[in-house]
């Protein structure tokens, strides 16, 4: 099993919890799915350490719950980069 997240703390915490509940190896890496190079590095690590990927569960996503008129360009870009580009990169 391999997981990623945007912060070292959350990845370490998730790896620790999953390791305690799983009988298989748990690999964790800090990676932001909005960054194609970080995703590429993650999959390189998975290939090297685990022999490849069998199943992908991509649950990264953000939602900004404002009216369109109240959205900032930053809100829009973060949503598109995470919810669309992140899926494509993975």
PDB file of N, CA, C and O in Angstrom:
ATOM      1  N   UNK A   1       0.852  -1.158   0.000  1.00  0.00           N
ATOM      2  CA  UNK A   1       0.000   0.000   0.000  1.00  0.00           C
ATOM      3  C   UNK A   1       0.903   1.228   0.000  1.00  0.00           C
ATOM      4  O   UNK A   1       1.909   1.272   0.709  1.00  0.00           O
ATOM      5  N   UNK A   2       0.536   2.221  -0.800  1.00  0.00           N
ATOM      6  CA  UNK A   2       1.280   3.478  -0.842  1.00  0.00           C
ATOM      7  C   UNK A   2       0.294   4.629  -0.733  1.00  0.00           C
ATOM      8  O   UNK A   2      -0.797   4.595  -1.303  1.00  0.00           O
ATOM      9  N   UNK A   3       0.700   5.646   0.009  1.00  0.00           N
ATOM     10  CA  UNK A   3      -0.147   6.823   0.165  1.00  0.00           C
ATOM     11  C   UNK A   3       0.699   8.075   0.002  1.00  0.00           C
ATOM     12  O   UNK A   3       1.922   8.046   0.136  1.00  0.00           O
ATOM     13  N   UNK A   4       0.024   9.162  -0.287  1.00  0.00           N
ATOM     14  CA  UNK A   4       0.713  10.448  -0.321  1.00  0.00           C
ATOM     15  C   UNK A   4      -0.193  11.507   0.287  1.00  0.00           C
ATOM     16  O   UNK A   4      -1.398  11.314   0.444  1.00  0.00           O
ATOM     17  N   UNK A   5       0.418  12.615   0.618  1.00  0.00           N
ATOM     18  CA  UNK A   5      -0.296  13.765   1.145  1.00  0.00           C
ATOM     19  C   UNK A   5       0.593  14.979   0.994  1.00  0.00           C
ATOM     20  O   UNK A   5       1.766  14.856   0.642  1.00  0.00           O
ATOM     21  N   UNK A   6       0.041  16.148   1.258  1.00  0.00           N
ATOM     22  CA  UNK A   6       0.803  17.378   1.045  1.00  0.00           C
ATOM     23  C   UNK A   6       1.711  17.760   2.205  1.00  0.00           C
ATOM     24  O   UNK A   6       2.578  18.617   2.038  1.00  0.00           O
ATOM     25  N   UNK A   7       1.540  17.153   3.372  1.00  0.00           N
ATOM     26  CA  UNK A   7       2.400  17.533   4.496  1.00  0.00           C
ATOM     27  C   UNK A   7       3.057  16.304   5.117  1.00  0.00           C
ATOM     28  O   UNK A   7       2.459  15.231   5.197  1.00  0.00           O
ATOM     29  N   UNK A   8       4.282  16.482   5.546  1.00  0.00           N
ATOM     30  CA  UNK A   8       5.054  15.410   6.175  1.00  0.00           C
ATOM     31  C   UNK A   8       4.317  14.838   7.389  1.00  0.00           C
ATOM     32  O   UNK A   8       4.276  13.623   7.584  1.00  0.00           O
ATOM     33  N   UNK A   9       3.748  15.708   8.185  1.00  0.00           N
ATOM     34  CA  UNK A   9       3.066  15.280   9.410  1.00  0.00           C
ATOM     35  C   UNK A   9       1.883  14.365   9.119  1.00  0.00           C
ATOM     36  O   UNK A   9       1.732  13.320   9.752  1.00  0.00           O
ATOM     37  N   UNK A  10       1.044  14.755   8.161  1.00  0.00           N
ATOM     38  CA  UNK A  10      -0.137  13.933   7.872  1.00  0.00           C
ATOM     39  C   UNK A  10       0.251  12.607   7.223  1.00  0.00           C
ATOM     40  O   UNK A  10      -0.380  11.582   7.479  1.00  0.00           O
ATOM     41  N   UNK A  11       1.283  12.624   6.388  1.00  0.00           N
ATOM     42  CA  UNK A  11       1.730  11.371   5.769  1.00  0.00           C
ATOM     43  C   UNK A  11       2.275  10.428   6.833  1.00  0.00           C
ATOM     44  O   UNK A  11       1.923   9.249   6.853  1.00  0.00           O
ATOM     45  N   UNK A  12       3.128  10.934   7.716  1.00  0.00           N
ATOM     46  CA  UNK A  12       3.686  10.096   8.780  1.00  0.00           C
ATOM     47  C   UNK A  12       2.585   9.532   9.675  1.00  0.00           C
ATOM     48  O   UNK A  12       2.623   8.360  10.048  1.00  0.00           O
ATOM     49  N   UNK A  13       1.618  10.357  10.014  1.00  0.00           N
ATOM     50  CA  UNK A  13       0.506   9.913  10.863  1.00  0.00           C
ATOM     51  C   UNK A  13      -0.297   8.816  10.167  1.00  0.00           C
ATOM     52  O   UNK A  13      -0.626   7.802  10.782  1.00  0.00           O
ATOM     53  N   UNK A  14      -0.609   9.014   8.897  1.00  0.00           N
ATOM     54  CA  UNK A  14      -1.385   8.017   8.155  1.00  0.00           C
ATOM     55  C   UNK A  14      -0.616   6.712   8.010  1.00  0.00           C
ATOM     56  O   UNK A  14      -1.187   5.632   8.166  1.00  0.00           O
ATOM     57  N   UNK A  15       0.688   6.806   7.708  1.00  0.00           N
ATOM     58  CA  UNK A  15       1.507   5.592   7.588  1.00  0.00           C
ATOM     59  C   UNK A  15       1.523   4.840   8.913  1.00  0.00           C
ATOM     60  O   UNK A  15       1.396   3.616   8.935  1.00  0.00           O
ATOM     61  N   UNK A  16       1.677   5.562  10.010  1.00  0.00           N
ATOM     62  CA  UNK A  16       1.698   4.935  11.328  1.00  0.00           C
ATOM     63  C   UNK A  16       0.385   4.211  11.616  1.00  0.00           C
ATOM     64  O   UNK A  16       0.386   3.057  12.045  1.00  0.00           O
ATOM     65  N   UNK A  17      -0.726   4.890  11.379  1.00  0.00           N
ATOM     66  CA  UNK A  17      -2.032   4.276  11.646  1.00  0.00           C
ATOM     67  C   UNK A  17      -2.283   3.066  10.756  1.00  0.00           C
ATOM     68  O   UNK A  17      -2.775   2.038  11.220  1.00  0.00           O
ATOM     69  N   UNK A  18      -1.944   3.190   9.480  1.00  0.00           N
ATOM     70  CA  UNK A  18      -2.176   2.077   8.557  1.00  0.00           C
ATOM     71  C   UNK A  18      -1.251   0.903   8.842  1.00  0.00           C
ATOM     72  O   UNK A  18      -1.652  -0.253   8.705  1.00  0.00           O
ATOM     73  N   UNK A  19      -0.027   1.190   9.233  1.00  0.00           N
ATOM     74  CA  UNK A  19       0.924   0.129   9.575  1.00  0.00           C
ATOM     75  C   UNK A  19       0.416  -0.672  10.763  1.00  0.00           C
ATOM     76  O   UNK A  19       0.566  -1.893  10.802  1.00  0.00           O
ATOM     77  N   UNK A  20      -0.181   0.007  11.727  1.00  0.00           N
ATOM     78  CA  UNK A  20      -0.721  -0.686  12.905  1.00  0.00           C
ATOM     79  C   UNK A  20      -1.912  -1.572  12.571  1.00  0.00           C
ATOM     80  O   UNK A  20      -2.196  -2.519  13.304  1.00  0.00           O
ATOM     81  N   UNK A  21      -2.616  -1.284  11.475  1.00  0.00           N
ATOM     82  CA  UNK A  21      -3.826  -2.029  11.136  1.00  0.00           C
ATOM     83  C   UNK A  21      -3.654  -2.973   9.955  1.00  0.00           C
ATOM     84  O   UNK A  21      -4.547  -3.765   9.653  1.00  0.00           O
ATOM     85  N   UNK A  22      -2.515  -2.889   9.293  1.00  0.00           N
ATOM     86  CA  UNK A  22      -2.316  -3.661   8.069  1.00  0.00           C
ATOM     87  C   UNK A  22      -1.211  -4.687   8.253  1.00  0.00           C
ATOM     88  O   UNK A  22      -0.286  -4.489   9.041  1.00  0.00           O
ATOM     89  N   UNK A  23      -1.316  -5.764   7.533  1.00  0.00           N
ATOM     90  CA  UNK A  23      -0.275  -6.780   7.559  1.00  0.00           C
ATOM     91  C   UNK A  23       0.709  -6.578   6.414  1.00  0.00           C
ATOM     92  O   UNK A  23       1.703  -7.297   6.316  1.00  0.00           O
ATOM     93  N   UNK A  24       0.439  -5.607   5.551  1.00  0.00           N
ATOM     94  CA  UNK A  24       1.318  -5.376   4.412  1.00  0.00           C
ATOM     95  C   UNK A  24       2.145  -4.099   4.609  1.00  0.00           C
ATOM     96  O   UNK A  24       1.877  -3.294   5.500  1.00  0.00           O
ATOM     97  N   UNK A  25       3.133  -3.946   3.769  1.00  0.00           N
ATOM     98  CA  UNK A  25       4.006  -2.780   3.815  1.00  0.00           C
ATOM     99  C   UNK A  25       3.206  -1.521   3.462  1.00  0.00           C
ATOM    100  O   UNK A  25       2.368  -1.542   2.561  1.00  0.00           O
ATOM    101  N   UNK A  26       3.471  -0.437   4.175  1.00  0.00           N
ATOM    102  CA  UNK A  26       2.826   0.842   3.893  1.00  0.00           C
ATOM    103  C   UNK A  26       3.926   1.851   3.562  1.00  0.00           C
ATOM    104  O   UNK A  26       4.801   2.132   4.380  1.00  0.00           O
ATOM    105  N   UNK A  27       3.861   2.378   2.363  1.00  0.00           N
ATOM    106  CA  UNK A  27       4.836   3.350   1.878  1.00  0.00           C
ATOM    107  C   UNK A  27       4.161   4.714   1.835  1.00  0.00           C
ATOM    108  O   UNK A  27       3.064   4.847   1.292  1.00  0.00           O
ATOM    109  N   UNK A  28       4.800   5.714   2.394  1.00  0.00           N
ATOM    110  CA  UNK A  28       4.247   7.066   2.377  1.00  0.00           C
ATOM    111  C   UNK A  28       5.233   8.058   1.795  1.00  0.00           C
ATOM    112  O   UNK A  28       6.439   7.941   2.007  1.00  0.00           O
ATOM    113  N   UNK A  29       4.722   9.034   1.061  1.00  0.00           N
ATOM    114  CA  UNK A  29       5.561  10.069   0.458  1.00  0.00           C
ATOM    115  C   UNK A  29       4.788  11.380   0.412  1.00  0.00           C
ATOM    116  O   UNK A  29       3.592  11.405   0.123  1.00  0.00           O
ATOM    117  N   UNK A  30       5.485  12.455   0.700  1.00  0.00           N
ATOM    118  CA  UNK A  30       4.887  13.779   0.557  1.00  0.00           C
ATOM    119  C   UNK A  30       4.827  14.091  -0.932  1.00  0.00           C
ATOM    120  O   UNK A  30       5.847  14.077  -1.621  1.00  0.00           O
ATOM    121  N   UNK A  31       3.632  14.372  -1.418  1.00  0.00           N
ATOM    122  CA  UNK A  31       3.434  14.722  -2.827  1.00  0.00           C
ATOM    123  C   UNK A  31       2.121  15.486  -2.958  1.00  0.00           C
ATOM    124  O   UNK A  31       1.116  15.139  -2.337  1.00  0.00           O
ATOM    125  N   UNK A  32       2.152  16.509  -3.760  1.00  0.00           N
ATOM    126  CA  UNK A  32       0.956  17.309  -4.057  1.00  0.00           C
ATOM    127  C   UNK A  32       0.500  16.938  -5.460  1.00  0.00           C
ATOM    128  O   UNK A  32       1.235  17.148  -6.425  1.00  0.00           O
ATOM    129  N   UNK A  33      -0.702  16.389  -5.584  1.00  0.00           N
ATOM    130  CA  UNK A  33      -1.175  15.929  -6.895  1.00  0.00           C
ATOM    131  C   UNK A  33      -1.345  17.064  -7.898  1.00  0.00           C
ATOM    132  O   UNK A  33      -1.536  16.815  -9.088  1.00  0.00           O
ATOM    133  N   UNK A  34      -1.276  18.302  -7.432  1.00  0.00           N
ATOM    134  CA  UNK A  34      -1.337  19.443  -8.354  1.00  0.00           C
ATOM    135  C   UNK A  34      -0.018  19.643  -9.096  1.00  0.00           C
ATOM    136  O   UNK A  34       0.048  20.420 -10.048  1.00  0.00           O
ATOM    137  N   UNK A  35       1.019  18.951  -8.667  1.00  0.00           N
ATOM    138  CA  UNK A  35       2.361  19.111  -9.236  1.00  0.00           C
ATOM    139  C   UNK A  35       2.762  17.829  -9.965  1.00  0.00           C
ATOM    140  O   UNK A  35       3.033  16.809  -9.332  1.00  0.00           O
ATOM    141  N   UNK A  36       2.797  17.883 -11.292  1.00  0.00           N
ATOM    142  CA  UNK A  36       3.053  16.674 -12.072  1.00  0.00           C
ATOM    143  C   UNK A  36       4.401  16.038 -11.754  1.00  0.00           C
ATOM    144  O   UNK A  36       4.518  14.814 -11.812  1.00  0.00           O
ATOM    145  N   UNK A  37       5.419  16.822 -11.421  1.00  0.00           N
ATOM    146  CA  UNK A  37       6.727  16.242 -11.104  1.00  0.00           C
ATOM    147  C   UNK A  37       6.682  15.481  -9.780  1.00  0.00           C
ATOM    148  O   UNK A  37       7.353  14.460  -9.629  1.00  0.00           O
ATOM    149  N   UNK A  38       5.897  15.970  -8.827  1.00  0.00           N
ATOM    150  CA  UNK A  38       5.769  15.265  -7.553  1.00  0.00           C
ATOM    151  C   UNK A  38       5.012  13.949  -7.733  1.00  0.00           C
ATOM    152  O   UNK A  38       5.338  12.947  -7.097  1.00  0.00           O
ATOM    153  N   UNK A  39       4.010  13.959  -8.595  1.00  0.00           N
ATOM    154  CA  UNK A  39       3.267  12.724  -8.885  1.00  0.00           C
ATOM    155  C   UNK A  39       4.182  11.729  -9.606  1.00  0.00           C
ATOM    156  O   UNK A  39       4.172  10.537  -9.299  1.00  0.00           O
ATOM    157  N   UNK A  40       4.961  12.218 -10.554  1.00  0.00           N
ATOM    158  CA  UNK A  40       5.891  11.338 -11.272  1.00  0.00           C
ATOM    159  C   UNK A  40       6.893  10.717 -10.302  1.00  0.00           C
ATOM    160  O   UNK A  40       7.191   9.526 -10.395  1.00  0.00           O
ATOM    161  N   UNK A  41       7.413  11.518  -9.372  1.00  0.00           N
ATOM    162  CA  UNK A  41       8.349  10.993  -8.369  1.00  0.00           C
ATOM    163  C   UNK A  41       7.680   9.944  -7.480  1.00  0.00           C
ATOM    164  O   UNK A  41       8.295   8.936  -7.131  1.00  0.00           O
ATOM    165  N   UNK A  42       6.429  10.185  -7.120  1.00  0.00           N
ATOM    166  CA  UNK A  42       5.681   9.220  -6.306  1.00  0.00           C
ATOM    167  C   UNK A  42       5.561   7.889  -7.028  1.00  0.00           C
ATOM    168  O   UNK A  42       5.822   6.840  -6.438  1.00  0.00           O
ATOM    169  N   UNK A  43       5.168   7.915  -8.301  1.00  0.00           N
ATOM    170  CA  UNK A  43       4.984   6.671  -9.037  1.00  0.00           C
ATOM    171  C   UNK A  43       6.313   5.973  -9.330  1.00  0.00           C
ATOM    172  O   UNK A  43       6.356   4.746  -9.421  1.00  0.00           O
ATOM    173  N   UNK A  44       7.379   6.727  -9.476  1.00  0.00           N
ATOM    174  CA  UNK A  44       8.714   6.129  -9.614  1.00  0.00           C
ATOM    175  C   UNK A  44       9.076   5.375  -8.341  1.00  0.00           C
ATOM    176  O   UNK A  44       9.585   4.255  -8.393  1.00  0.00           O
ATOM    177  N   UNK A  45       8.808   6.005  -7.190  1.00  0.00           N
ATOM    178  CA  UNK A  45       9.067   5.353  -5.902  1.00  0.00           C
ATOM    179  C   UNK A  45       8.232   4.081  -5.751  1.00  0.00           C
ATOM    180  O   UNK A  45       8.738   3.048  -5.313  1.00  0.00           O
ATOM    181  N   UNK A  46       6.971   4.161  -6.111  1.00  0.00           N
ATOM    182  CA  UNK A  46       6.081   2.992  -6.020  1.00  0.00           C
ATOM    183  C   UNK A  46       6.596   1.869  -6.917  1.00  0.00           C
ATOM    184  O   UNK A  46       6.630   0.708  -6.510  1.00  0.00           O
ATOM    185  N   UNK A  47       6.992   2.219  -8.130  1.00  0.00           N
ATOM    186  CA  UNK A  47       7.535   1.200  -9.041  1.00  0.00           C
ATOM    187  C   UNK A  47       8.777   0.548  -8.442  1.00  0.00           C
ATOM    188  O   UNK A  47       8.921  -0.674  -8.478  1.00  0.00           O
ATOM    189  N   UNK A  48       9.666   1.361  -7.895  1.00  0.00           N
ATOM    190  CA  UNK A  48      10.933   0.866  -7.349  1.00  0.00           C
ATOM    191  C   UNK A  48      10.730   0.039  -6.077  1.00  0.00           C
ATOM    192  O   UNK A  48      11.311  -1.037  -5.935  1.00  0.00           O
ATOM    193  N   UNK A  49       9.920   0.534  -5.168  1.00  0.00           N
ATOM    194  CA  UNK A  49       9.754  -0.109  -3.860  1.00  0.00           C
ATOM    195  C   UNK A  49       8.725  -1.235  -3.840  1.00  0.00           C
ATOM    196  O   UNK A  49       8.816  -2.151  -3.023  1.00  0.00           O
ATOM    197  N   UNK A  50       7.742  -1.164  -4.748  1.00  0.00           N
ATOM    198  CA  UNK A  50       6.632  -2.115  -4.660  1.00  0.00           C
ATOM    199  C   UNK A  50       6.395  -2.882  -5.965  1.00  0.00           C
ATOM    200  O   UNK A  50       5.488  -3.709  -6.052  1.00  0.00           O
ATOM    201  N   UNK A  51       7.210  -2.601  -6.965  1.00  0.00           N
ATOM    202  CA  UNK A  51       7.065  -3.332  -8.219  1.00  0.00           C
ATOM    203  C   UNK A  51       5.925  -2.859  -9.096  1.00  0.00           C
ATOM    204  O   UNK A  51       5.531  -3.564 -10.024  1.00  0.00           O
ATOM    205  N   UNK A  52       5.392  -1.692  -8.825  1.00  0.00           N
ATOM    206  CA  UNK A  52       4.324  -1.140  -9.654  1.00  0.00           C
ATOM    207  C   UNK A  52       3.030  -0.955  -8.888  1.00  0.00           C
ATOM    208  O   UNK A  52       2.935  -1.233  -7.693  1.00  0.00           O
ATOM    209  N   UNK A  53       2.063  -0.487  -9.600  1.00  0.00           N
ATOM    210  CA  UNK A  53       0.762  -0.146  -9.027  1.00  0.00           C
ATOM    211  C   UNK A  53      -0.303  -1.083  -9.581  1.00  0.00           C
ATOM    212  O   UNK A  53      -0.359  -1.322 -10.787  1.00  0.00           O
ATOM    213  N   UNK A  54      -1.141  -1.611  -8.704  1.00  0.00           N
ATOM    214  CA  UNK A  54      -2.246  -2.469  -9.132  1.00  0.00           C
ATOM    215  C   UNK A  54      -3.570  -1.726  -9.149  1.00  0.00           C
ATOM    216  O   UNK A  54      -4.372  -1.895 -10.067  1.00  0.00           O
ATOM    217  N   UNK A  55      -3.800  -0.901  -8.130  1.00  0.00           N
ATOM    218  CA  UNK A  55      -5.063  -0.178  -7.990  1.00  0.00           C
ATOM    219  C   UNK A  55      -4.757   1.242  -7.527  1.00  0.00           C
ATOM    220  O   UNK A  55      -3.898   1.448  -6.670  1.00  0.00           O
ATOM    221  N   UNK A  56      -5.453   2.209  -8.090  1.00  0.00           N
ATOM    222  CA  UNK A  56      -5.307   3.599  -7.666  1.00  0.00           C
ATOM    223  C   UNK A  56      -6.635   4.083  -7.090  1.00  0.00           C
ATOM    224  O   UNK A  56      -7.675   3.999  -7.743  1.00  0.00           O
ATOM    225  N   UNK A  57      -6.586   4.578  -5.884  1.00  0.00           N
ATOM    226  CA  UNK A  57      -7.725   5.270  -5.285  1.00  0.00           C
ATOM    227  C   UNK A  57      -7.291   6.715  -5.141  1.00  0.00           C
ATOM    228  O   UNK A  57      -6.498   7.056  -4.263  1.00  0.00           O
ATOM    229  N   UNK A  58      -7.811   7.548  -6.000  1.00  0.00           N
ATOM    230  CA  UNK A  58      -7.423   8.953  -6.010  1.00  0.00           C
ATOM    231  C   UNK A  58      -8.548   9.754  -5.365  1.00  0.00           C
ATOM    232  O   UNK A  58      -9.547  10.068  -6.012  1.00  0.00           O
ATOM    233  N   UNK A  59      -8.379  10.082  -4.084  1.00  0.00           N
ATOM    234  CA  UNK A  59      -9.445  10.793  -3.381  1.00  0.00           C
ATOM    235  C   UNK A  59      -9.064  12.230  -3.043  1.00  0.00           C
ATOM    236  O   UNK A  59      -9.696  12.859  -2.194  1.00  0.00           O
ATOM    237  N   UNK A  60      -8.039  12.748  -3.701  1.00  0.00           N
ATOM    238  CA  UNK A  60      -7.686  14.151  -3.490  1.00  0.00           C
ATOM    239  C   UNK A  60      -8.744  15.020  -4.160  1.00  0.00           C
ATOM    240  O   UNK A  60      -9.111  14.788  -5.312  1.00  0.00           O
ATOM    241  N   UNK A  61      -9.222  16.003  -3.444  1.00  0.00           N
ATOM    242  CA  UNK A  61     -10.205  16.902  -4.017  1.00  0.00           C
ATOM    243  C   UNK A  61     -10.458  18.069  -3.086  1.00  0.00           C
ATOM    244  O   UNK A  61     -10.333  17.951  -1.867  1.00  0.00           O
ATOM    245  N   UNK A  62     -10.809  19.176  -3.667  1.00  0.00           N
ATOM    246  CA  UNK A  62     -11.155  20.353  -2.879  1.00  0.00           C
ATOM    247  C   UNK A  62     -12.474  20.914  -3.384  1.00  0.00           C
ATOM    248  O   UNK A  62     -12.852  20.712  -4.538  1.00  0.00           O
ATOM    249  N   UNK A  63     -13.152  21.606  -2.519  1.00  0.00           N
ATOM    250  CA  UNK A  63     -14.378  22.293  -2.881  1.00  0.00           C
ATOM    251  C   UNK A  63     -14.382  23.664  -2.247  1.00  0.00           C
ATOM    252  O   UNK A  63     -14.110  23.805  -1.055  1.00  0.00           O
ATOM    253  N   UNK A  64     -14.684  24.656  -3.023  1.00  0.00           N
ATOM    254  CA  UNK A  64     -14.817  26.016  -2.510  1.00  0.00           C
ATOM    255  C   UNK A  64     -16.289  26.365  -2.661  1.00  0.00           C
ATOM    256  O   UNK A  64     -16.791  26.512  -3.775  1.00  0.00           O
ATOM    257  N   UNK A  65     -16.965  26.493  -1.548  1.00  0.00           N
ATOM    258  CA  UNK A  65     -18.413  26.647  -1.568  1.00  0.00           C
ATOM    259  C   UNK A  65     -18.791  28.110  -1.424  1.00  0.00           C
ATOM    260  O   UNK A  65     -19.176  28.586  -0.357  1.00  0.00           O
ATOM    261  N   UNK A  66     -18.663  28.798  -2.545  1.00  0.00           N
ATOM    262  CA  UNK A  66     -19.021  30.209  -2.657  1.00  0.00           C
ATOM    263  C   UNK A  66     -19.775  30.386  -3.966  1.00  0.00           C
ATOM    264  O   UNK A  66     -19.741  29.526  -4.846  1.00  0.00           O
ATOM    265  N   UNK A  67     -20.444  31.498  -4.072  1.00  0.00           N
ATOM    266  CA  UNK A  67     -21.058  31.786  -5.364  1.00  0.00           C
ATOM    267  C   UNK A  67     -19.938  32.087  -6.362  1.00  0.00           C
ATOM    268  O   UNK A  67     -18.848  32.508  -5.975  1.00  0.00           O
ATOM    269  N   UNK A  68     -20.213  31.871  -7.627  1.00  0.00           N
ATOM    270  CA  UNK A  68     -19.219  32.128  -8.661  1.00  0.00           C
ATOM    271  C   UNK A  68     -18.698  33.552  -8.583  1.00  0.00           C
ATOM    272  O   UNK A  68     -17.508  33.788  -8.793  1.00  0.00           O
ATOM    273  N   UNK A  69     -19.550  34.479  -8.290  1.00  0.00           N
ATOM    274  CA  UNK A  69     -19.149  35.884  -8.201  1.00  0.00           C
ATOM    275  C   UNK A  69     -18.158  36.141  -7.068  1.00  0.00           C
ATOM    276  O   UNK A  69     -17.383  37.096  -7.120  1.00  0.00           O
ATOM    277  N   UNK A  70     -18.186  35.286  -6.048  1.00  0.00           N
ATOM    278  CA  UNK A  70     -17.296  35.464  -4.892  1.00  0.00           C
ATOM    279  C   UNK A  70     -16.005  34.650  -4.972  1.00  0.00           C
ATOM    280  O   UNK A  70     -15.126  34.795  -4.123  1.00  0.00           O
ATOM    281  N   UNK A  71     -15.889  33.794  -5.992  1.00  0.00           N
ATOM    282  CA  UNK A  71     -14.663  33.003  -6.146  1.00  0.00           C
ATOM    283  C   UNK A  71     -13.504  33.889  -6.574  1.00  0.00           C
ATOM    284  O   UNK A  71     -13.654  34.780  -7.410  1.00  0.00           O
ATOM    285  N   UNK A  72     -12.345  33.625  -5.983  1.00  0.00           N
ATOM    286  CA  UNK A  72     -11.131  34.320  -6.434  1.00  0.00           C
ATOM    287  C   UNK A  72     -10.461  33.472  -7.512  1.00  0.00           C
ATOM    288  O   UNK A  72     -10.783  32.296  -7.676  1.00  0.00           O
ATOM    289  N   UNK A  73      -9.549  34.065  -8.226  1.00  0.00           N
ATOM    290  CA  UNK A  73      -8.788  33.319  -9.224  1.00  0.00           C
ATOM    291  C   UNK A  73      -8.004  32.203  -8.531  1.00  0.00           C
ATOM    292  O   UNK A  73      -7.890  31.102  -9.069  1.00  0.00           O
ATOM    293  N   UNK A  74      -7.467  32.479  -7.347  1.00  0.00           N
ATOM    294  CA  UNK A  74      -6.739  31.467  -6.587  1.00  0.00           C
ATOM    295  C   UNK A  74      -7.649  30.294  -6.216  1.00  0.00           C
ATOM    296  O   UNK A  74      -7.238  29.139  -6.320  1.00  0.00           O
ATOM    297  N   UNK A  75      -8.887  30.580  -5.781  1.00  0.00           N
ATOM    298  CA  UNK A  75      -9.855  29.521  -5.481  1.00  0.00           C
ATOM    299  C   UNK A  75     -10.079  28.643  -6.713  1.00  0.00           C
ATOM    300  O   UNK A  75     -10.065  27.415  -6.630  1.00  0.00           O
ATOM    301  N   UNK A  76     -10.280  29.291  -7.840  1.00  0.00           N
ATOM    302  CA  UNK A  76     -10.551  28.584  -9.097  1.00  0.00           C
ATOM    303  C   UNK A  76      -9.365  27.709  -9.495  1.00  0.00           C
ATOM    304  O   UNK A  76      -9.540  26.539  -9.833  1.00  0.00           O
ATOM    305  N   UNK A  77      -8.169  28.274  -9.454  1.00  0.00           N
ATOM    306  CA  UNK A  77      -6.985  27.528  -9.862  1.00  0.00           C
ATOM    307  C   UNK A  77      -6.720  26.339  -8.946  1.00  0.00           C
ATOM    308  O   UNK A  77      -6.385  25.253  -9.420  1.00  0.00           O
ATOM    309  N   UNK A  78      -6.867  26.534  -7.641  1.00  0.00           N
ATOM    310  CA  UNK A  78      -6.649  25.440  -6.690  1.00  0.00           C
ATOM    311  C   UNK A  78      -7.634  24.298  -6.958  1.00  0.00           C
ATOM    312  O   UNK A  78      -7.257  23.127  -6.909  1.00  0.00           O
ATOM    313  N   UNK A  79      -8.879  24.637  -7.239  1.00  0.00           N
ATOM    314  CA  UNK A  79      -9.899  23.624  -7.514  1.00  0.00           C
ATOM    315  C   UNK A  79      -9.594  22.865  -8.798  1.00  0.00           C
ATOM    316  O   UNK A  79      -9.623  21.634  -8.811  1.00  0.00           O
ATOM    317  N   UNK A  80      -9.302  23.584  -9.874  1.00  0.00           N
ATOM    318  CA  UNK A  80      -9.010  22.953 -11.168  1.00  0.00           C
ATOM    319  C   UNK A  80      -7.737  22.116 -11.088  1.00  0.00           C
ATOM    320  O   UNK A  80      -7.693  20.991 -11.585  1.00  0.00           O
ATOM    321  N   UNK A  81      -6.695  22.676 -10.455  1.00  0.00           N
ATOM    322  CA  UNK A  81      -5.421  21.951 -10.370  1.00  0.00           C
ATOM    323  C   UNK A  81      -5.552  20.662  -9.559  1.00  0.00           C
ATOM    324  O   UNK A  81      -4.949  19.647  -9.905  1.00  0.00           O
ATOM    325  N   UNK A  82      -6.334  20.700  -8.487  1.00  0.00           N
ATOM    326  CA  UNK A  82      -6.490  19.504  -7.654  1.00  0.00           C
ATOM    327  C   UNK A  82      -7.472  18.514  -8.272  1.00  0.00           C
ATOM    328  O   UNK A  82      -7.148  17.337  -8.433  1.00  0.00           O
ATOM    329  N   UNK A  83      -8.649  18.976  -8.612  1.00  0.00           N
ATOM    330  CA  UNK A  83      -9.732  18.091  -9.020  1.00  0.00           C
ATOM    331  C   UNK A  83      -9.628  17.581 -10.452  1.00  0.00           C
ATOM    332  O   UNK A  83     -10.138  16.505 -10.763  1.00  0.00           O
ATOM    333  N   UNK A  84      -8.975  18.339 -11.323  1.00  0.00           N
ATOM    334  CA  UNK A  84      -8.836  17.891 -12.721  1.00  0.00           C
ATOM    335  C   UNK A  84      -7.396  17.502 -13.041  1.00  0.00           C
ATOM    336  O   UNK A  84      -7.138  16.368 -13.446  1.00  0.00           O
ATOM    337  N   UNK A  85      -6.470  18.418 -12.865  1.00  0.00           N
ATOM    338  CA  UNK A  85      -5.073  18.124 -13.200  1.00  0.00           C
ATOM    339  C   UNK A  85      -4.529  16.993 -12.340  1.00  0.00           C
ATOM    340  O   UNK A  85      -3.800  16.137 -12.841  1.00  0.00           O
ATOM    341  N   UNK A  86      -4.867  16.972 -11.057  1.00  0.00           N
ATOM    342  CA  UNK A  86      -4.387  15.915 -10.180  1.00  0.00           C
ATOM    343  C   UNK A  86      -4.808  14.535 -10.626  1.00  0.00           C
ATOM    344  O   UNK A  86      -4.032  13.583 -10.535  1.00  0.00           O
ATOM    345  N   UNK A  87      -6.034  14.419 -11.108  1.00  0.00           N
ATOM    346  CA  UNK A  87      -6.518  13.139 -11.624  1.00  0.00           C
ATOM    347  C   UNK A  87      -5.741  12.755 -12.886  1.00  0.00           C
ATOM    348  O   UNK A  87      -5.325  11.608 -13.047  1.00  0.00           O
ATOM    349  N   UNK A  88      -5.556  13.716 -13.760  1.00  0.00           N
ATOM    350  CA  UNK A  88      -4.813  13.462 -14.995  1.00  0.00           C
ATOM    351  C   UNK A  88      -3.373  13.036 -14.703  1.00  0.00           C
ATOM    352  O   UNK A  88      -2.881  12.078 -15.300  1.00  0.00           O
ATOM    353  N   UNK A  89      -2.703  13.730 -13.801  1.00  0.00           N
ATOM    354  CA  UNK A  89      -1.310  13.390 -13.477  1.00  0.00           C
ATOM    355  C   UNK A  89      -1.184  11.987 -12.897  1.00  0.00           C
ATOM    356  O   UNK A  89      -0.235  11.263 -13.195  1.00  0.00           O
ATOM    357  N   UNK A  90      -2.152  11.615 -12.065  1.00  0.00           N
ATOM    358  CA  UNK A  90      -2.105  10.259 -11.476  1.00  0.00           C
ATOM    359  C   UNK A  90      -2.452   9.211 -12.514  1.00  0.00           C
ATOM    360  O   UNK A  90      -2.464   8.019 -12.207  1.00  0.00           O
TER     361      UNK A  90
END
